[in-house]
Amino acid sequence: MKKTSADKASQNISPSGKNADRIIIYHNNRCSKSREALSILQNEGVNFETIEYLKTPPTQKDIKELLNKLSMKAQDIIRKGEPLYKENFADKKLSENEWVKALADNPILIERPIIVKGNKAVIGRPSEKVLAFLK
């Protein structure tokens, strides 16, 4: 079943969902890599939920859960090429919690797409990682 950001808002979906086989994609339709990952999920015929994270930003708790599933630190999922990062964060030395807050406050800085399945997640770049993750 495919969900939209409106569904997330009404159901308060977080990455710690109860269904271990549930697949979630944190998606930005303006990103070609994110659209590729979405297409792979559709072509593979898997049921998944779509969270348009710029419209329904993840909370700090959600981001910490995603980082745990990714086995990464907040700095590892920052889009360092974004003008917002270059202008406001490039020269900052922030703690992990401060970076998590920065990502929650500025979701454009979150690398995409992120695909979650159970207690694991992957950044779908390159798109081949999405196929490998589904297997």
C-alpha positions as CSV (number, residue, x, y, z in Angstrom):
1,M,0.0,0.0,0.0
2,K,1.4,3.3,-1.0
3,K,1.1,6.2,1.4
4,T,1.5,9.9,0.8
5,S,2.8,12.6,3.1
6,A,-0.8,13.4,4.1
7,D,-1.2,9.8,5.3
8,K,2.0,10.2,7.4
9,A,0.6,13.3,9.0
10,S,-2.6,11.6,9.9
11,Q,-1.0,8.3,11.1
12,N,2.2,9.7,12.6
13,I,4.4,7.2,10.6
14,S,7.9,6.9,11.9
15,P,10.9,4.8,10.9
16,S,10.3,2.5,13.9
17,G,7.1,1.1,12.4
18,K,5.7,-2.2,13.8
19,N,5.7,-4.2,10.5
20,A,9.2,-5.6,10.0
21,D,8.6,-6.1,6.2
22,R,7.2,-2.6,5.7
23,I,9.2,-0.6,3.2
24,I,9.3,3.2,3.4
25,I,11.0,5.6,1.0
26,Y,11.9,9.1,2.1
27,H,11.4,10.8,-1.2
28,N,11.9,14.1,-2.9
29,N,10.1,14.1,-6.3
30,R,12.4,16.9,-7.5
31,C,15.4,14.6,-7.2
32,S,16.2,12.3,-10.1
33,K,17.9,9.7,-7.9
34,S,14.9,9.6,-5.6
35,R,12.5,9.2,-8.6
36,E,14.8,6.3,-9.8
37,A,14.5,4.6,-6.5
38,L,10.7,5.1,-6.5
39,S,10.6,3.6,-9.9
40,I,12.6,0.6,-8.8
41,L,10.3,-0.1,-5.9
42,Q,7.3,0.2,-8.3
43,N,8.9,-2.1,-10.9
44,E,9.8,-4.7,-8.3
45,G,6.1,-4.8,-7.3
46,V,6.8,-4.3,-3.6
47,N,4.4,-2.6,-1.3
48,F,5.8,0.5,0.2
49,E,5.0,3.8,1.8
50,T,6.2,7.1,0.4
51,I,7.1,9.9,2.8
52,E,7.7,13.2,1.0
53,Y,10.1,14.4,3.7
54,L,10.2,18.0,2.6
55,K,6.4,18.3,3.0
56,T,6.3,16.2,6.1
57,P,9.8,16.6,7.7
58,P,11.0,13.8,10.1
59,T,11.3,14.7,13.7
60,Q,14.6,14.5,15.6
61,K,13.4,11.2,17.0
62,D,12.7,10.0,13.4
63,I,16.1,11.1,12.3
64,K,17.9,9.3,15.2
65,E,15.9,6.1,14.3
66,L,16.9,6.5,10.6
67,L,20.6,7.0,11.6
68,N,20.5,3.9,13.7
69,K,19.0,1.8,10.8
70,L,21.5,3.3,8.4
71,S,24.4,2.7,10.9
72,M,25.5,6.3,10.2
73,K,26.1,9.5,12.0
74,A,24.1,12.7,11.2
75,Q,27.1,14.2,9.3
76,D,27.1,11.2,7.0
77,I,23.7,12.0,5.6
78,I,24.1,15.7,5.1
79,R,23.9,17.0,1.5
80,K,27.1,19.1,1.7
81,G,26.5,20.5,-1.8
82,E,23.3,22.3,-0.8
83,P,23.6,26.1,-0.7
84,L,22.0,26.1,2.7
85,Y,24.8,23.8,4.0
86,K,27.5,25.9,2.4
87,E,26.1,29.2,3.7
88,N,25.1,28.2,7.2
89,F,26.8,24.9,8.3
90,A,30.0,24.2,6.4
91,D,32.3,25.9,8.9
92,K,30.4,24.7,12.0
93,K,31.5,22.1,14.5
94,L,28.3,20.7,15.8
95,S,27.6,17.8,18.2
96,E,25.6,14.8,16.9
97,N,22.5,16.1,18.6
98,E,23.0,19.5,17.1
99,W,23.4,18.0,13.6
100,V,20.2,15.9,14.2
101,K,18.3,19.1,15.1
102,A,19.8,20.9,12.1
103,L,18.5,18.1,9.8
104,A,15.0,18.2,11.5
105,D,14.9,21.9,11.1
106,N,16.3,21.9,7.5
107,P,15.2,18.6,5.8
108,I,16.6,19.8,2.5
109,L,20.0,18.8,4.0
110,I,19.0,15.2,4.3
111,E,20.6,12.9,1.6
112,R,18.0,11.1,-0.4
113,P,16.4,8.8,-1.1
114,I,16.4,6.8,2.1
115,I,14.7,3.4,1.9
116,V,13.8,1.6,5.1
117,K,12.9,-2.0,5.6
118,G,12.4,-3.4,9.1
119,N,15.4,-2.4,11.2
120,K,17.7,-1.6,8.2
121,A,17.9,1.3,5.9
122,V,20.0,2.4,2.9
123,I,20.6,5.6,1.0
124,G,19.6,4.7,-2.5
125,R,22.7,6.2,-4.3
126,P,23.6,4.8,-6.7
127,S,20.2,3.3,-7.5
128,E,21.7,-0.2,-7.7
129,K,21.9,-0.1,-3.9
130,V,18.0,-0.1,-3.8
131,L,17.9,-3.4,-5.8
132,A,20.5,-5.0,-3.6
133,F,18.8,-3.8,-0.4
134,L,15.4,-5.4,-1.5
135,K,17.0,-8.8,-1.9
